[in-house]
Each structure stands twice: as C-alpha cells, then as structure tokens.
Amino acid sequence: MSDSAVAERPIATLPLDAWHRAAGARMVPFAGYSMPIQYADGIIAEHEWTRTAAGLFDVSHMGQLLVTGAGAAEALEALLPADVSALAPGRMRYSLLLNERGGVIDDLIVTNVTVDEPAYFVVVNGATKANDIAHLTAHLPAGATLTPLPGNALLALQGPQAAAVLDRLLPGVTTELGFMEATSRLLDGVEVRIFRSGYTGEDGFELSLPADHAAMLADRLMSQPEVRPIGLGARDSLRLEAGLPLYGHDLDEDVDPVMAGLAFAVSKARRAEGGFPGADRIIALLRNGPAVRRVGLVLEGRMAAREGSLVFAGDEQVGRVTSGGFSPTLGHPIALAFVDVAHVAPGTALTTEVRGKRLPAIVTRPPFVPHRYHRKGEA
C-alpha cells in the first residue's frame, strides 16, 4: 500500500519535520505534506542500504484510524472484501476499499487490535485519507465507531537487519511477531503499536506512537549502526522492485482487484458469500477473467519507461505503463503496466514507447526482486 502526490491541499508538516531537516533531508510536497525525498547519500545509496541493512522511513502522512464497537467487523466487511470476522487479535490483512463498481477507492491494512471491545486499526494512504474517512463515516452502520488518529506518528524500519535492531530496543518482539502480525509494547513508558509489515518487500516493522514521542523513537533507532534515514525516492524504487502497486498510479476507482492482480485480497469466504461493494462484478471477473491484467515489464539498457508510456505488440497498442523506473538492485529498467490478456504470458516480447523510441520489453510476473518477509516457521 502506498499513495500519490496531491498538490491542491495546503501543505502540512510531519511531526518529524525539524528532525528531517536537521538530518539534511531535501523536502518536497507529497500527499499534502512536506516530506523528505532524500538525504545526503542520495536515492541509490538509500535504496541499497535498505536492501542490505535497515532503513528508517517516516510515513506519518498516512491515515491511522480505529473502528470500534460490537459490530465493527461486520461493518468493515460491508465495505471490504476481506474476511474481517475471521481475523484473530494481533493479525493483519491487506484489503481494498471498493466502490459499487468494484473499483478501488483505496488500498489499506486492517489489524485486529481487540483487547476488550472489538477494535480494528486501519492504515490508509495519506493522499486519500480525507475521502476514506468521509466514505467510512457515511457507510459505517450504528454499532461501529470510526476514530481518526491524527495525533499519531508512523515510522517504518525496513531491511534485513531491522529485526536485530528492533530486538535491542524491544527484546523478544521479533520472536513474537511473524509477517502481518502486530502487538504493543512500552518504550520509555510510551505505548508503541508494532506491525511486522511494510512496503519495500523486505522484512520490517511499522511503528505507531503518539507524535510527541516520534523524535525519541527516531533517535533511539538512529543510534543503532545499522540504521539510516531513507526518503520517498528510495521508498518508491523499493516498492517498484517488490512489484507493489502505488495508489493513484497503478490503482484507482476504475481499476478492479482482479485486473490489478490483487484477487488474493478477496477472501475465499467473501467470494462465496458476496456482500461487499461490486461483489457481483468482481466474482464474475474471478470466474471469467478480466480483459486486461497488471504485469511486470523488464527492459534493457538504462532508459526507463515512465507512467503513461504506451505498450505495443507489433504495431498494435496493447497496454499502458502505470509505474516505471530504473532498478538499482537489478541494474536495468522495470515497469508495471496494464496489458490486454492476450499478451500477458510471462516471456511475451512487447515494446514500450519512450521518448519517441520503441524499446524491447519482456513480460514478467512481479515481484522483480523476491520478497523477504519473515514468516514464522521459515528459516
């Protein structure tokens, strides 16, 4: 889950704005916030550091919400295709907020944080959070209460050494949590919600806490030799290598979960029962297949196909790039694109138009760089 820039809103500042500037960040407008795009080492170095050590990201622009009440699970199931009722406390699930046509209003993560009263912690994209809150507020029935948490910060620690780092600060937490599991701990007397998740393809954690204490947590993490701050530029190249869609680019309200390759977000029970927005259309697409699909494209050389680049089979236009860039890990350009289903088989040779030139592109199945999530029981 990620999001796109919004230029129309007044620019807000992150709780760690001064911290980023003191660390040498170059700040840019993104999703209505002034955010760090890179630090002194630059995007490529930050990307490679996250793939080999531990990168610290500030994602406090994202929306953090609580849905509570006796009917909270059922209320969320009326809006999401996830089997929320089956989600045990401490478990997380990627899901999609859908419109009546089955288009994606937003992608999100929902976590069961029930202690006494049923409670679900929902993280949505920063650029869409105002619309998401309005949509949820308008559609949640009596018995469920939505509470935005604008006073919370959200930091992400990502990379193969993230677990070792976090275990020094919060001993035992990395043993307790596998991928897509969550818990809470006290750090210097401050409650920190800990989610073993992220959007880089690496093992890692997302940490939610009161914004007043975000600098304390950032400083504690940065005191570890494996940790460096990472900006938006590397965040985007990492998620692209991981084949993860970016809302506003690879996802929007005209894209359904099946064409986007996100059918896994429609749980088995919901496929049988329906009862979510766009269910009839999505279930039919699952049965019959969509007309286009999201695929990966691998290019040669160093010239990258960007969003909007057209994709061809011979002289016939068969698709369009939605995200693209140069892969620091692989050393060549990669892209995500929607392509007519007749041309989506891995290994299919296509071309994409970049600056008036047709460049060879081979269809592949994302991710481009294998995920390294930590699942319990795996070595």
Secondary structure, DSSP 8 states (H G I E B T S, - for coil): -------SS--EE-TTHHHHHHTT-EEEEETTEEEEEE-TT-HHHHHHHHHHSEEEEE-TTSEEEEEESTTHHHHHHTT-SS-GGG--TTBEEEEEEE-TTS-EEEEEEEEE--SSS-EEEEEE-TTTHHHHHHHHHHH--TT-EEEE-TTEEEEEEESTTHHHHHHHHSTTHHHH--TTBEEEEEETTEEEEEES--SSSSSEEEEEEEGGGHHHHHHHHHTSTTEEE--HHHHHHHHHHTT---BTTTB-TT--TTTTT-GGGS-HHHHHH--STTHHHHHHHHHH--SEEEEEEEE-SS----TT-EEEETTEEEEEEEEEEEETTTTEEEEEEEEEGGG-STT-EEEEEETTEEEEEEEE-S-SS------TT--
